[in-house]
Amino acid sequence: MLPDFERADRIGEFWGYPESRAFAELLIDCEDDRTLRAVLVGMLRETESWCKWDRQAAAVVGDAPRETAPGGGGGGA
């Protein structure tokens, strides 16, 4: 974890761009809410685990890994 001043500086970089301002707000909310932080970390770990499984399964069947997470769109026409 970054020291306070560096963490605030990084969040400020995201805040400076309209495209990433919502992400900056999420980071700020995570600073204040330990439960939110725990839930997000759990979700990210679950997604990471699923992506690893998907790559392993693709290697077994000789298929290219999918680009979307579970429940995500990404389907073709």
N, C-alpha and C positions, 0 to 999 in steps of 0.2 A: 504494500500500500504506500502511496506517495505521501510525503509530508504535507501538512495542511496548505502551505502556501503554493506548493507545486500542484496539488489537487485542485485548488481554486483556480489557478492559472489555466490548467487544462480544461476545466469546465467552462471558463471564460472564452476559450478558443471556440468551443462548440456553440456557445451562446452568441458569438459574433456573426454567425452565418444563419440567415433565416431557415435554410434547409435543415439545419441540425439543432435548432433552438428547442424543439420538443425533446430531443435526446438530452440536451443540457438540463432541461427542467426535470426529467426523469432522474438524472444523476443527483441533482439537488435534493429531490424527494428521497432518494436512497440514503443520502447523508443523514436525514432527519428520522427515517423510519426503518428500524432494524428488521421488522417483519417483512416489509416490502423488499428490502435487500436480500433477505433469506429466500423469499419466494422467487425472485428473479434469478438468483444464483442456481437454485434448484431447477428452474426451467431451462437455463442455459446448459447445465450439466446433462439434463435429460435429452436435450436436442443433440448435444455433442455425442452422447452415448448412442443415440439412434443413428446419427450420421456414420459413426464408426461401424456399426452393425451393417448399414446399407452398403458401405464400401466393401466390407468383407463378403457379404452375400453376392455382390456383383462380381467379385473376383472368382468366386466359386462357380458361378454360372457363365462367366465370360462376358458379362454385360457391363455397359458403362454405368457408373453411379448416377442416380437421379440428382437433380439440382435443387429440389424442394424439400422442406422439412415435413414431418407428418402433418396432415391436415392442411398443408399449404396448397396453393393453386398450382400453377405451372403446367397444367395439362394442355395438350395441343388443341387443335381445332376440332 
